[in-house]
Amino acid sequence: MGLYDGYTARRRPVKLMWSDEFPDYQQAFDSERQIKGWSHKKKQALLNGDFDLLHELAQSKEMQQRRQNKKSRSR
């Protein structure tokens, strides 16, 4: 079926959930590797187009806690 009998060959059918265009192969490859390392929540935010949540999830735990404390004090 494909050029390489890899991971997805045994898990057909495969459904494309997200795609983007990149100027060259290396940038596409690097982006794929980065996304593979993301948490399920971050991947779900990307699929849903929720870039605010994606940005929030990308913050360190320490930064998230600081923002939460800042919101609590401003109320």
VEXNUVEX-566275 format. One record per residue: residue number from 1; x, y, z of N, C-alpha, C, O, CB in turn; residue in three letters. Coordinates in steps of 0.2 Angstrom, whole numbers, plus 5000, padded with zeros to 4 digits. Last residue first. Glycine has a CB too. Example, Ala and Ser with C-alpha at 12.3 -4.5 7.8 and 13.67 -1.06 7.14 Angstrom:
2
[r 2, [5064, 4989, 5035], [5068, 4995, 5036], [5064, 5000, 5039], [5067, 5006, 5040], [5070, 4997, 5029], SER]
[r 1, [5066, 4972, 5039], [5062, 4978, 5039], [5066, 4984, 5039], [5071, 4983, 5042], [5057, 4978, 5045], ALA]
***
This chain:
75
[r 75, [4952, 5198, 5211], [4944, 5198, 5212], [4942, 5201, 5218], [4936, 5201, 5219], [4942, 5191, 5212], ARG]
[r 74, [4965, 5198, 5210], [4962, 5204, 5207], [4954, 5204, 5208], [4951, 5208, 5206], [4964, 5204, 5199], SER]
[r 73, [4969, 5186, 5216], [4970, 5193, 5220], [4967, 5198, 5217], [4965, 5203, 5220], [4978, 5194, 5220], ARG]
[r 72, [4966, 5177, 5206], [4963, 5176, 5213], [4964, 5183, 5216], [4959, 5185, 5220], [4966, 5171, 5217], SER]
[r 71, [4975, 5181, 5196], [4968, 5181, 5195], [4964, 5181, 5201], [4959, 5185, 5202], [4965, 5176, 5190], LYS]
[r 70, [4987, 5177, 5202], [4986, 5184, 5200], [4978, 5185, 5199], [4976, 5191, 5201], [4990, 5186, 5193], LYS]
[r 69, [4986, 5164, 5203], [4986, 5168, 5209], [4985, 5175, 5208], [4982, 5178, 5212], [4993, 5167, 5212], ASN]
[r 68, [4986, 5160, 5190], [4980, 5159, 5194], [4980, 5163, 5200], [4975, 5165, 5202], [4980, 5151, 5195], GLN]
[r 67, [4999, 5164, 5186], [4993, 5167, 5183], [4987, 5166, 5187], [4983, 5171, 5188], [4992, 5165, 5176], ARG]
[r 66, [5006, 5155, 5194], [5007, 5163, 5195], [5001, 5166, 5192], [4998, 5171, 5195], [5013, 5165, 5192], ARG]
[r 65, [5003, 5143, 5188], [5001, 5145, 5195], [5001, 5152, 5197], [4997, 5155, 5200], [5006, 5141, 5200], GLN]
[r 64, [5008, 5144, 5176], [5001, 5143, 5176], [4999, 5145, 5184], [4994, 5148, 5184], [4999, 5136, 5175], GLN]
[r 63, [5022, 5145, 5179], [5019, 5151, 5176], [5011, 5150, 5177], [5008, 5155, 5178], [5021, 5151, 5169], MET]
[r 62, [5023, 5132, 5184], [5025, 5138, 5189], [5021, 5144, 5186], [5018, 5148, 5190], [5032, 5139, 5189], GLU]
[r 61, [5021, 5124, 5173], [5016, 5123, 5179], [5017, 5130, 5184], [5012, 5132, 5186], [5018, 5117, 5183], LYS]
[r 60, [5023, 5134, 5158], [5026, 5129, 5163], [5021, 5129, 5169], [5016, 5134, 5170], [5033, 5131, 5166], SER]
[r 59, [5012, 5134, 5144], [5015, 5137, 5150], [5018, 5132, 5155], [5015, 5127, 5156], [5011, 5142, 5153], GLN]
[r 58, [5004, 5127, 5136], [5011, 5127, 5134], [5015, 5130, 5140], [5022, 5129, 5140], [5013, 5130, 5128], ALA]
[r 57, [4992, 5129, 5140], [4994, 5122, 5141], [5002, 5122, 5140], [5005, 5118, 5143], [4991, 5117, 5137], LEU]
[r 56, [4990, 5142, 5134], [4990, 5141, 5141], [4993, 5134, 5143], [4997, 5134, 5148], [4982, 5141, 5144], GLU]
[r 55, [4990, 5139, 5120], [4995, 5143, 5123], [4996, 5142, 5131], [5001, 5142, 5134], [4994, 5151, 5122], HIS]
[r 54, [4979, 5131, 5120], [4985, 5128, 5118], [4991, 5132, 5121], [4996, 5129, 5123], [4986, 5128, 5110], LEU]
[r 53, [4969, 5140, 5123], [4970, 5134, 5127], [4977, 5131, 5126], [4981, 5130, 5131], [4965, 5129, 5127], LEU]
[r 52, [4971, 5148, 5112], [4971, 5151, 5118], [4973, 5146, 5123], [4977, 5146, 5127], [4965, 5155, 5120], ASP]
[r 51, [4968, 5140, 5101], [4975, 5142, 5102], [4976, 5145, 5109], [4981, 5146, 5111], [4977, 5146, 5096], PHE]
[r 50, [4959, 5128, 5097], [4958, 5132, 5103], [4965, 5134, 5104], [4969, 5132, 5109], [4955, 5128, 5109], ASP]
[r 49, [4957, 5119, 5086], [4958, 5126, 5085], [4958, 5131, 5091], [4957, 5137, 5090], [4954, 5128, 5079], GLY]
[r 48, [4955, 5106, 5089], [4949, 5110, 5090], [4951, 5117, 5088], [4946, 5121, 5088], [4947, 5110, 5097], ASN]
[r 47, [4968, 5102, 5088], [4963, 5099, 5083], [4957, 5103, 5084], [4954, 5104, 5079], [4962, 5092, 5085], LEU]
[r 46, [4974, 5109, 5099], [4977, 5110, 5092], [4971, 5108, 5087], [4969, 5111, 5082], [4983, 5106, 5090], LEU]
[r 45, [4968, 5102, 5109], [4967, 5110, 5108], [4969, 5112, 5101], [4966, 5116, 5098], [4971, 5114, 5114], ALA]
[r 44, [4973, 5089, 5108], [4966, 5091, 5107], [4964, 5098, 5106], [4960, 5100, 5102], [4962, 5088, 5113], GLN]
[r 43, [4986, 5092, 5111], [4985, 5089, 5104], [4977, 5091, 5103], [4975, 5093, 5097], [4986, 5082, 5104], LYS]
[r 42, [4985, 5095, 5124], [4988, 5100, 5120], [4986, 5098, 5112], [4984, 5102, 5108], [4996, 5101, 5120], LYS]
[r 41, [4980, 5083, 5130], [4976, 5090, 5130], [4979, 5095, 5125], [4975, 5098, 5122], [4977, 5093, 5137], LYS]
[r 40, [4990, 5074, 5128], [4984, 5073, 5124], [4980, 5080, 5124], [4977, 5081, 5119], [4980, 5068, 5128], HIS]
[r 39, [5006, 5083, 5126], [5001, 5079, 5130], [4995, 5079, 5126], [4994, 5082, 5121], [4999, 5083, 5137], SER]
[r 38, [5019, 5081, 5113], [5014, 5085, 5117], [5009, 5080, 5121], [5008, 5074, 5119], [5010, 5089, 5112], TRP]
[r 37, [5027, 5074, 5105], [5029, 5074, 5112], [5024, 5078, 5116], [5025, 5078, 5122], [5035, 5077, 5112], GLY]
[r 36, [5021, 5076, 5092], [5021, 5069, 5095], [5023, 5069, 5102], [5021, 5065, 5106], [5026, 5064, 5091], LYS]
[r 35, [5025, 5089, 5090], [5018, 5088, 5092], [5017, 5081, 5095], [5013, 5080, 5099], [5014, 5088, 5085], ILE]
[r 34, [5039, 5087, 5087], [5037, 5091, 5093], [5030, 5090, 5095], [5029, 5089, 5101], [5037, 5099, 5091], GLN]
[r 33, [5038, 5079, 5075], [5041, 5077, 5081], [5039, 5081, 5088], [5038, 5078, 5093], [5049, 5077, 5080], ARG]
[r 32, [5032, 5089, 5067], [5029, 5082, 5068], [5032, 5079, 5075], [5028, 5077, 5079], [5029, 5077, 5063], GLU]
[r 31, [5041, 5099, 5066], [5035, 5100, 5069], [5031, 5094, 5071], [5028, 5093, 5076], [5031, 5104, 5064], SER]
[r 30, [5052, 5092, 5060], [5053, 5094, 5066], [5046, 5096, 5070], [5045, 5095, 5076], [5057, 5101, 5066], ASP]
[r 29, [5046, 5089, 5047], [5048, 5084, 5051], [5049, 5086, 5059], [5046, 5083, 5063], [5054, 5081, 5049], PHE]
[r 28, [5044, 5102, 5043], [5038, 5098, 5043], [5040, 5092, 5048], [5036, 5091, 5053], [5036, 5095, 5037], ALA]
[r 27, [5057, 5106, 5042], [5053, 5110, 5046], [5046, 5106, 5048], [5044, 5106, 5053], [5051, 5117, 5043], GLN]
[r 26, [5062, 5097, 5032], [5065, 5097, 5039], [5060, 5101, 5044], [5059, 5098, 5049], [5071, 5101, 5039], GLN]
[r 25, [5055, 5100, 5020], [5054, 5094, 5023], [5056, 5094, 5031], [5053, 5092, 5035], [5058, 5088, 5020], TYR]
[r 24, [5049, 5117, 5020], [5053, 5112, 5018], [5052, 5106, 5022], [5048, 5106, 5027], [5060, 5114, 5018], ASP]
[r 23, [5038, 5126, 5023], [5042, 5127, 5017], [5047, 5122, 5015], [5049, 5122, 5009], [5046, 5134, 5019], PRO]
[r 22, [5022, 5117, 5026], [5029, 5120, 5028], [5033, 5121, 5022], [5032, 5118, 5017], [5032, 5114, 5033], PHE]
[r 21, [5005, 5117, 5031], [5010, 5117, 5026], [5017, 5120, 5029], [5017, 5124, 5033], [5008, 5121, 5020], GLU]
[r 20, [4996, 5105, 5040], [4998, 5111, 5039], [5004, 5111, 5034], [5006, 5106, 5032], [5001, 5114, 5046], ASP]
[r 19, [4982, 5095, 5048], [4988, 5096, 5043], [4990, 5104, 5042], [4986, 5108, 5044], [4986, 5094, 5036], SER]
[r 18, [4973, 5083, 5057], [4976, 5090, 5056], [4982, 5090, 5051], [4985, 5085, 5050], [4979, 5092, 5063], TRP]
[r 17, [4968, 5070, 5055], [4965, 5075, 5059], [4967, 5082, 5059], [4964, 5086, 5061], [4966, 5072, 5066], MET]
[r 16, [4965, 5057, 5044], [4969, 5063, 5045], [4965, 5068, 5049], [4960, 5070, 5048], [4971, 5066, 5038], LEU]
[r 15, [4964, 5041, 5049], [4960, 5047, 5048], [4965, 5053, 5049], [4968, 5054, 5055], [4954, 5047, 5052], LYS]
[r 14, [4967, 5025, 5043], [4970, 5030, 5047], [4966, 5037, 5045], [4965, 5038, 5039], [4978, 5031, 5045], VAL]
[r 13, [4959, 5009, 5045], [4960, 5015, 5041], [4963, 5020, 5046], [4961, 5021, 5052], [4954, 5017, 5038], PRO]
[r 12, [4975, 5002, 5050], [4971, 5005, 5045], [4963, 5004, 5047], [4962, 5000, 5050], [4972, 5002, 5038], ARG]
[r 11, [4986, 4997, 5057], [4981, 5001, 5060], [4976, 5005, 5056], [4974, 5010, 5057], [4984, 5005, 5066], ARG]
[r 10, [4997, 4993, 5050], [4993, 4988, 5054], [4987, 4991, 5058], [4984, 4987, 5061], [4998, 4984, 5059], ARG]
[r 9, [5003, 5005, 5046], [5001, 5000, 5041], [4996, 4994, 5044], [4992, 4992, 5041], [5007, 4996, 5038], ALA]
[r 8, [5007, 5013, 5056], [5000, 5014, 5054], [4998, 5008, 5049], [4992, 5008, 5048], [4999, 5021, 5051], THR]
[r 7, [5021, 5008, 5057], [5016, 5008, 5063], [5009, 5008, 5060], [5005, 5004, 5062], [5017, 5014, 5067], TYR]
[r 6, [5025, 5002, 5041], [5027, 5005, 5048], [5021, 5004, 5052], [5017, 5000, 5051], [5029, 5012, 5047], GLY]
[r 5, [5031, 4999, 5027], [5026, 4995, 5031], [5028, 4996, 5039], [5030, 4992, 5042], [5027, 4987, 5030], ASP]
[r 4, [5032, 5011, 5015], [5035, 5009, 5021], [5030, 5005, 5025], [5024, 5008, 5027], [5038, 5014, 5026], TYR]
[r 3, [5025, 5015, 5005], [5032, 5014, 5004], [5035, 5011, 5009], [5040, 5007, 5009], [5036, 5020, 5002], LEU]
[r 2, [5009, 5007, 5005], [5013, 5013, 5005], [5021, 5011, 5004], [5022, 5005, 5002], [5013, 5016, 5012], GLY]
[r 1, [5004, 4994, 5000], [5000, 5000, 5000], [5004, 5006, 5000], [5004, 5011, 4996], [4995, 5000, 5006], MET]
***
